[in-house]
Amino acid sequence: MPKIKLKIKFRPGWHIEDTAITEKELGQQYDLHGGGSGLIFPHHEAEIAQMESISGKKPFVKYWMHTGLLNVNSEKMAKSLGNFTTIKDALKNYNKETIRYLFASSNYKNQTDFTQESLENAKNNVSKINEFVLNIKNYKSKSKDFPNTSYLITATKTKFEEAMDDDFETANALTVIFNFIKEVNKLIAEEKLSTKDCKTIKKFMDEINSIFGIIEKEVKIPKNILELVEKRNKAREEKNYRLADEIRQLIVEEGYYIDDSKSGTIIKKL
């Protein structure tokens, strides 16, 4: 009877495939492994059994971070349910800073409800943080004889780090930052903030942003918008508030927003 040669194409199973990839890229032991809570059984348990059997080393991973499910209007997001949203689609209506804030506003283990309301809340909070940063950058102190605010930054850093060290309690960490903003805004209202302090505060907010990535990059304001702002400011100086309001509306129609603060007019892109 003639011999029959069979060519069978196959790929490794899901569990062993991931084990092989991580062994090649990270080694037989590493510190951190993430993934959704739905992957604990059987996928992650299979990875542990495979790698620890092969290597003879325990533990395979020191820390497991399993994220909560992502819901849409209180219902599990799934292709089968037809409520699946991609990041690409979400970015059509909201910027990346807003989406980052949404996920950081609760602990990674908790379920996140992806709704219009939650996105709008995240957008508003991101806007408050960005307005604060712009105010700090544009604030002009009338005097240098004010108490140094380094104590406030030091205390905020301590509380922030305590929150992050508590199993990445990002929601509490963001609350700490908003309390800091509230305290600084009080100093601004009382005109008790020096220009030097503003630079220190801006640097601190940059440090926070290196973790969360929620402060929007400054955009170059077009010349025509700057000219409109100048005309509006002149109209306000002349107490021609009707014309000032008309110019403000023109600026909004061009996709920009202006905020009148004690430190001057701040221009933002909508």
C-alpha positions as CSV (number, residue, x, y, z in Angstrom):
1,M,0.0,0.0,0.0
2,P,1.5,3.4,-1.0
3,K,2.4,5.9,1.7
4,I,0.2,8.9,1.9
5,K,1.8,12.3,2.9
6,L,-0.5,14.8,4.5
7,K,0.2,18.5,4.8
8,I,-1.7,20.0,7.6
9,K,-1.6,23.7,8.3
10,F,-2.3,24.7,11.8
11,R,-1.6,27.4,14.4
12,P,-1.0,27.0,18.1
13,G,-3.9,27.3,20.5
14,W,-4.7,30.6,22.1
15,H,-3.3,29.7,25.5
16,I,0.1,28.3,24.4
17,E,0.5,31.0,21.8
18,D,0.5,33.7,24.4
19,T,2.8,31.8,26.7
20,A,5.3,31.3,23.8
21,I,5.2,35.0,22.9
22,T,5.7,36.3,26.5
23,E,8.5,33.8,27.1
24,K,10.3,35.1,24.0
25,E,9.7,38.8,24.7
26,L,9.6,39.0,28.5
27,G,11.2,35.8,29.8
28,Q,9.8,33.0,32.0
29,Q,9.0,35.4,34.8
30,Y,8.0,39.1,34.8
31,D,6.3,41.6,37.1
32,L,3.0,42.7,35.6
33,H,0.3,41.1,33.5
34,G,-2.9,42.8,32.5
35,G,-6.2,41.8,30.9
36,G,-9.9,41.7,31.3
37,S,-11.5,39.9,34.2
38,G,-13.2,37.6,31.7
39,L,-9.8,36.1,30.9
40,I,-9.0,34.8,34.3
41,F,-10.5,31.4,33.5
42,P,-9.5,29.7,31.4
43,H,-6.9,31.8,29.6
44,H,-4.7,33.2,32.4
45,E,-4.9,30.1,34.5
46,A,-3.7,28.1,31.5
47,E,-0.8,30.5,31.0
48,I,0.2,30.1,34.6
49,A,0.0,26.3,34.4
50,Q,2.0,26.1,31.2
51,M,4.8,28.5,32.1
52,E,5.4,27.3,35.6
53,S,5.4,23.7,34.4
54,I,8.0,24.5,31.6
55,S,10.2,26.8,33.7
56,G,9.9,25.2,37.2
57,K,9.8,28.8,38.5
58,K,7.0,30.4,40.6
59,P,5.3,32.8,40.4
60,F,5.0,33.2,36.6
61,V,3.8,36.8,37.2
62,K,4.1,38.8,40.4
63,Y,1.1,41.1,39.8
64,W,-2.1,40.4,37.9
65,M,-4.3,43.5,37.0
66,H,-7.7,42.4,35.7
67,T,-9.9,45.2,34.4
68,G,-13.6,45.4,34.9
69,L,-16.0,44.9,32.0
70,L,-16.8,47.8,29.6
71,N,-20.5,48.4,29.4
72,V,-22.6,50.5,27.1
73,N,-25.7,52.0,28.7
74,S,-25.4,49.4,31.5
75,E,-25.2,46.5,29.0
76,K,-22.0,44.5,28.3
77,M,-20.2,45.8,25.1
78,A,-20.1,43.0,22.6
79,K,-20.2,42.6,18.8
80,S,-22.9,40.0,19.2
81,L,-25.2,42.6,20.8
82,G,-24.5,45.2,18.2
83,N,-23.4,47.8,20.7
84,F,-19.7,47.6,19.9
85,T,-17.8,50.9,19.7
86,T,-14.2,51.2,18.5
87,I,-11.8,53.9,19.7
88,K,-11.7,55.2,16.2
89,D,-15.4,55.8,16.3
90,A,-15.3,57.3,19.8
91,L,-12.6,59.8,18.7
92,K,-15.0,61.2,16.1
93,N,-16.9,63.0,18.9
94,Y,-14.5,63.2,21.8
95,N,-10.8,63.8,22.0
96,K,-8.3,61.4,23.4
97,E,-7.9,63.3,26.7
98,T,-11.7,62.9,27.4
99,I,-11.6,59.2,26.8
100,R,-8.5,58.8,29.0
101,Y,-10.2,60.7,31.8
102,L,-13.3,58.5,31.5
103,F,-11.3,55.4,32.1
104,A,-9.1,57.0,34.8
105,S,-12.2,58.2,36.7
106,S,-12.8,54.8,38.3
107,N,-10.6,52.0,39.5
108,Y,-9.3,49.7,36.8
109,K,-11.1,46.7,38.5
110,N,-14.5,48.4,38.3
111,Q,-16.9,48.2,35.4
112,T,-17.0,51.3,33.2
113,D,-20.3,52.5,31.7
114,F,-19.6,54.0,28.3
115,T,-22.5,56.4,27.9
116,Q,-23.2,59.9,26.5
117,E,-23.6,61.2,30.0
118,S,-20.3,59.7,31.3
119,L,-18.4,61.0,28.3
120,E,-19.9,64.5,28.7
121,N,-18.9,64.5,32.4
122,A,-15.4,63.5,31.5
123,K,-15.3,66.2,28.8
124,N,-16.4,68.8,31.4
125,N,-13.8,67.7,33.9
126,V,-11.0,67.7,31.3
127,S,-12.1,71.2,30.3
128,K,-11.9,72.4,33.9
129,I,-8.3,71.1,34.3
130,N,-7.2,72.6,31.0
131,E,-8.8,76.0,31.8
132,F,-6.9,75.9,35.1
133,V,-3.6,75.3,33.4
134,L,-4.3,78.1,31.0
135,N,-5.2,80.5,33.8
136,I,-2.0,79.6,35.6
137,K,0.1,80.1,32.5
138,N,-1.5,83.5,31.8
139,Y,-1.7,84.8,35.4
140,K,0.1,88.0,36.1
141,S,1.0,88.7,39.7
142,K,0.8,92.3,41.0
143,S,3.4,91.6,43.7
144,K,6.1,89.1,44.6
145,D,5.5,89.3,48.4
146,F,3.4,86.2,48.8
147,P,3.9,83.0,50.8
148,N,5.4,80.2,48.8
149,T,3.0,77.5,47.8
150,S,5.5,74.7,47.7
151,Y,3.9,73.3,50.9
152,L,0.6,72.9,49.0
153,I,2.3,71.0,46.2
154,T,4.2,68.8,48.6
155,A,1.0,67.9,50.5
156,T,-0.8,67.2,47.2
157,K,2.0,65.0,45.9
158,T,1.9,62.9,49.1
159,K,-1.9,62.4,48.8
160,F,-1.7,61.7,45.1
161,E,1.0,59.0,45.6
162,E,-0.9,57.4,48.5
163,A,-3.9,57.1,46.2
164,M,-1.9,55.6,43.3
165,D,-0.1,53.2,45.7
166,D,-3.5,52.0,46.8
167,D,-3.9,49.6,43.9
168,F,-4.0,52.4,41.3
169,E,-6.9,54.3,42.8
170,T,-6.9,56.7,39.9
171,A,-10.3,58.1,40.9
172,N,-9.1,59.2,44.3
173,A,-5.9,60.6,42.7
174,L,-7.9,62.8,40.4
175,T,-10.0,64.0,43.4
176,V,-6.7,65.0,45.0
177,I,-5.8,67.1,41.9
178,F,-9.2,68.8,41.9
179,N,-8.9,69.7,45.5
180,F,-5.5,71.2,44.7
181,I,-7.0,73.2,41.8
182,K,-9.7,74.5,44.2
183,E,-7.1,75.7,46.7
184,V,-5.0,77.4,44.0
185,N,-8.1,79.1,42.5
186,K,-8.8,80.6,46.0
187,L,-5.3,82.1,46.0
188,I,-5.9,83.5,42.5
189,A,-9.2,85.0,43.6
190,E,-7.5,86.6,46.6
191,E,-4.6,87.7,44.3
192,K,-2.1,85.9,46.6
193,L,-0.2,84.0,44.0
194,S,3.2,85.0,42.7
195,T,4.5,84.5,39.2
196,K,7.1,82.2,40.5
197,D,4.5,80.0,42.2
198,C,2.6,79.8,38.9
199,K,5.6,78.4,37.1
200,T,6.0,75.8,39.9
201,I,2.3,74.9,39.7
202,K,2.5,74.5,35.9
203,K,5.5,72.2,36.2
204,F,3.6,70.1,38.8
205,M,0.6,69.8,36.5
206,D,2.9,68.7,33.7
207,E,4.1,65.9,36.0
208,I,0.5,64.8,36.6
209,N,-0.1,64.9,32.9
210,S,2.8,62.6,32.2
211,I,0.8,60.0,34.1
212,F,-2.7,60.7,32.9
213,G,-2.3,62.5,29.5
214,I,-5.4,64.6,30.0
215,I,-4.0,68.1,29.4
216,E,-4.6,69.2,25.9
217,K,-1.7,70.5,23.8
218,E,-1.8,74.2,23.1
219,V,-2.8,75.0,19.6
220,K,-1.5,77.9,17.5
221,I,-4.3,80.5,17.4
222,P,-4.8,81.8,13.8
223,K,-4.1,85.4,13.1
224,N,-7.7,86.3,12.2
225,I,-8.9,84.9,15.6
226,L,-6.3,87.0,17.4
227,E,-7.4,90.1,15.5
228,L,-11.1,89.4,16.4
229,V,-10.1,89.0,20.1
230,E,-8.3,92.3,19.9
231,K,-11.3,94.1,18.4
232,R,-13.6,92.6,21.0
233,N,-11.3,93.7,23.8
234,K,-11.3,97.2,22.4
235,A,-15.1,97.2,22.2
236,R,-15.3,96.1,25.8
237,E,-13.0,98.9,26.8
238,E,-15.3,101.3,25.1
239,K,-18.3,99.7,26.8
240,N,-19.7,98.7,23.5
241,Y,-20.9,95.3,24.9
242,R,-23.3,94.6,22.0
243,L,-20.4,94.7,19.5
244,A,-18.3,92.6,21.9
245,D,-20.9,89.9,22.1
246,E,-21.3,89.9,18.3
247,I,-17.5,89.4,17.9
248,R,-17.5,86.7,20.5
249,Q,-20.2,84.8,18.5
250,L,-18.0,85.2,15.3
251,I,-15.1,83.6,17.3
252,V,-17.3,80.7,18.4
253,E,-18.5,80.1,14.8
254,E,-14.8,79.9,13.8
255,G,-14.4,77.1,16.4
256,Y,-12.8,79.0,19.3
257,Y,-13.9,80.0,22.8
258,I,-12.7,83.0,24.8
259,D,-12.6,83.3,28.6
260,D,-12.2,86.6,30.4
261,S,-10.1,86.1,33.5
262,K,-8.3,88.4,35.8
263,S,-5.0,87.6,34.1
264,G,-6.4,88.5,30.6
265,T,-8.3,86.9,27.8
266,I,-7.7,83.2,27.3
267,I,-8.4,81.7,23.9
268,K,-9.3,78.0,23.5
269,K,-10.2,75.8,20.6
270,L,-13.6,74.2,20.9
